[in-house]
Amino acid sequence: MVLMLSRSDLEKLLNMKDVMEYVETAFLELQSGTAILPMRATITLAEKHGWIGIMPAYLGRMGSLSTKIVTVFEKNLEKNMPTIMATIILNDSETGAPLAIMDGTLVTAMRTGAVCGVATKYLARKDSKIIGIFGAGVQARTQLMAMCVARDIKRALVHDIVKERAESFASEMSEVLRIPVEACEPRELVVQSDIIVTATTSKIPVFNGNWVKPGTHLNLIGSFKPDVREVDETVIKKAKIVVDQKSAALEEAGDIIIPLKAGIITEKDIYAELGELAAGLKPGRTSDSEITLFKSVGLGIQDCAAAWLAYTRAKEKGVGIEVELFR
């Protein structure tokens, strides 16, 4: 029997605090060598403005074995559909038998919020109160949720190229999180924010790096292709850079690759992987004045951990529908 878990099922099972805990555990496994994480296989459908990635992962101590199939189709906004959609298959790590098939779109949003929440825990100033978010899609919502877990956020600012989306986001999230959320212009957002998140599909920098004030922390999650970036070289050059995984960042993170190729930074300017901070091998923020930056391209271990949490919770609570696939 295979457990089918829908988005509505997962909404009952997952909360940001717990997903952050499981995602941090996944990075500790990656750091200690008990995780298996191949580079994702991808296909780009240029004429359709689409992309598909296949992301297998294994967490040995957790016992989770998963594969995510994720698509990013930029024109979906015009069709009133999510830009990012995904499905996750969870297999028994002892027999290989399929255990569960679940909506991966919510899991992707939750685990991406969670990884930035973990990074923020180590890198943002303790007194950070104001967060600014570029982008007003599904990812932006879980990013804001995670920042509110990681820090005592009192106010949020949002900018989106579609003004109505930003205004709708502000209205919705003000109600959900009980904090003031306001739509604003890029410069105002950057200058006022203690934490900045970029969660866009932009191919070019979304703000001027000279606007970033000392003590700011940035989470960059929108771009995952070597020729695409959300911030300029000014930000990258003056920031303490932490990545989810160095090999993945050097393969996929245009925010890092473009300034590397231009000779503006070197590989030595990548300060740490997130797992090194979580394991206490390197300190995170060391002063209130430094600018810190976390770049994530998204790793399969994040999905693997969040999916395992969802599956075990579902079994405990009797959530989902069991089907027999091999009759």
N, C-alpha and C positions, 0 to 999 in steps of 0.2 A: 504494500500500500504506500502511495506517495501523498504527502500532505500538500495541498494547494492553499497558498496564502495570498489573499488579495490585498490591495492597498488599504481597504477599510479594516481588514484583519490586522495589518501591521501597525496601523494608527492606534489600535488598542494595546498593542504589545510593546512598542518602542517609545522610550522617552529619552531626551537628549543627554541627561546626566548619565544614564546607564550605557548608552551607546558610546559616549566619550570614554568611559571606563574600559569597555571592551576594545575599543580602537587603540587606546594607549597600551593595553596588554598585547595587542597584535604587533605594535612597534617594538615592544620589549622582546617579543619572540623573534622578530626580524633581526634585532641587534644581537641576540644571543645565538642565532643560527638554527633555531628550531622551526623556522618558517621556510617554505619553498615558494618562490615568487618569480616565475618566468616573465620576460618582457611581454607585453600584450601584443597580439597579432591584430593588425588593422587593415581595413580597406577604405579608401577615400573615393567617394563618388562625386567628382568635381562638378559634373554637369547638373547634378541634383542638389548641390551644396550639402552633401551628406557624408557621414563617416560612421563606420561600425568597428567596434573593438571587442575582442574576446579575451577575457581576463581570468585565468585559472589561478588558484592559490591554495596553500595548505598551511594550517597552523598546528604543529605537532602536539604541543602541550594542551591546546584547547580541543584538539581532535576534530577540527572542522576542515572539510574539503569542499571547495566551491568553484563554480565557473559562472562568471557574469557575461552576458551579451548585452552591450550597450550601444545605442545609436545616438548621434547628434545630427539633426537635420535643421539647419538654420532657418529655412523657409516655413517651418511649422507654425511660427507665430502668426503668419498670414492665414493659416488654416485653423486657427484657434486650438492648436495642439501643442503639447510640451515640446520644447527643443530637444530635451534629453529624455530618452525612454530606455528601460532596461528590464531584463529578466534574469533571475538568479536560480541556478540549479545547485542544490546541496546534495552531496553523495556521502554514503557511509564510508568512513576512512578505513574500515576493516575489510569490507566486502566490495566496495564500489557501487553498491545498490543505491539508486536514487532515493533520497529521504524526503525532499521537498522541492517544489517549484514555486517561486514567489515573485511578486512584483518587485522589480529592482529599481524602479524609478524613485520611489520613496526611500528605499534603502540607500541609494546613491546620494540623495539629498541629505539624509540624516548622517551618513558616515562622513560626507564632505564637510558638513557643519561640525561634526565631532572632531575631525582631525585638526581643524583650525581652532576649535575650542581647546584642544590639548596644547597646540602650539602657543596659543594666547596665554594659557596658564603659566608657561615658562618664559614667555618673551614680552608680554605687555606689562606696562607699569601697574603696580598694585592699585594705584589710585585712579586708573582709567575709568572715566564716567560716560564719555560720549563716543559713539561709534558711527562711522560713515560708511555707507555701502553704495558701490557703483553696480547697477543692475537691480531689477525688481522682479526677477523670476522666482521659480521654486527654490533654487539654490540660495537666493538672498534670504528667504524666510528662515531656513534652517541655520544659516550663518548667524542671523540675528539672535535666534534662540540659543545657539551655542555660546555666543559672546555674553549673553545674559547669565549663563551658567558659570562661565569662566571668570567674569568680573561683575561688579555691582553697577551695571549700566543704568544710567538715569535718563538718557536721551539718545535718540537715533536720528540720523539724517540719511536720505536716500536720493540718488540721482539715476535717472534712466533716460535714454535717448527718446523714448516715448513718454511724454510728460504725464499722460493719463495713467500709465502703468505705475509710475512712481507715486502718484497721488492715491491710487487705489491701494497700493502696498502700504503706504503710510497710514491710511484709514484702518485697514485690516489689522496690521501689526500693533497699532496703538491699542486696539481693543484686546487683542490676544495677550499681549505682554504687559499691559497696563503701564506703559511709559509713553511719553510724547515722541512720535515719529513724524518727521517733516520732510517733504520733498524740497530740494534746493538745487542750486547750480554747483558745478564742480569745484570752483575755487572756494566757495563758502564751506562746502563739505570738508575739503582737505584741511583748510586752515583751522576749523573748529574741532576736528576729531582727534581723539586720543588713539583710536584704533580705526584703521581703514581696511575695508574688504573690497576686492574687485571680483565680481561674479558676473562677467559680461561675455558676450561673443565677439567683442571688438578685436580687430586684427592689429590695431595701432594703440599706442598709449592713450589712456582716457583722461589724464590730467598732467599738468606741468609739475615735474618733480621738485622744482624750486619752491613750490608751495608747502612742501612737507616740513613740519616744524620738528625741532629736536624732541626726543622722547616718544615719538610716534611708533606704533607697531602696525605693520601691514601684513595682511593675509591675501595672497594672490591665488585664485583658483580657476579663473575662467578659461585661460589658454592652456593647451596641452599639445601644441604643434610647434616644431622648431622654428617656423617662420612667422609666428604670431606672438604678440606680447601685449600686456595691458599697462605696463609702466615703462617709463623711459630710462635711459642709462644714468641720468642724474640721481634717481632714487637708488638704483642698483649699486652705484659707485659708493654712496655714502652710508649704505645699510650693512648691518650684520646679517648675513644671509644664512638661513637654515632651510633645508629641503626635506621632503619626505624620504627620498632615496637618491643619492648622488648619481648613480648610473642612469636612473630613469630621467632625472632632471637634465643630464647632459645629452640625452637622446631626444627628449620631447619638449623641454621647457624653453620656449622662445625668449621669455623674460631673462633667462640666463644665457642661452646660446647666442643670441644676437650680440649682446655686449662682449661676450667671450670672443667671438669671431672678429669683432671690431678692435680687439686689444684693450678694451676699457677696463676689463677685469680679467683675472686668471682663475684657474680651478682652485687655487689656494684661497681665493676670496670667498669660497663656500665654507662657512665656518663649521657647520655641523649638519648631521642628519637628525631628524626628530627623535629617533630611537636613542641617540647618544645623550640627548637632554633628559629623556624619560628615565634612562638607566643611571643618570647622575655622573656620566663620564665627562661631560662638559657642562659648565654653567650656562644658563640662559642669559637673560638680561643681567648686566653687571653694573649699570648706572641708569639714573633717571633721564639722562640726556641723550643716550645713544638711540639711533633709529634702528629698529629690528624689522626683519622681513622674513616671512615664511612663504615659500613657494611649493605648492602641491600640484602634481600632475594626476594624482589619484592612483592608488595602488590596490591590487586585488585583495591584499590582506585586510583592508578596511571592510570590504564587502563580506569577506569570509567571516570576520568577527561579528559584524552586525547581523548577518544571516543566521549564524549559530545562536546568537542571543534570541532572535525572533523565533527560531525553530524550537529551542528548548522551552521558551515561555509558552509557545503555542501548545506544545505537548502537555505542559503542566496545567494549562487553563482550558484545554479542550477547544481551542480556536482553530478554524480552518475546516476544509473538506478533504477527506481521504478518498483517493481514487485508485483503482487498480489499472496500471498501465499495460501490464503484460498478459492480459487474459487471452 
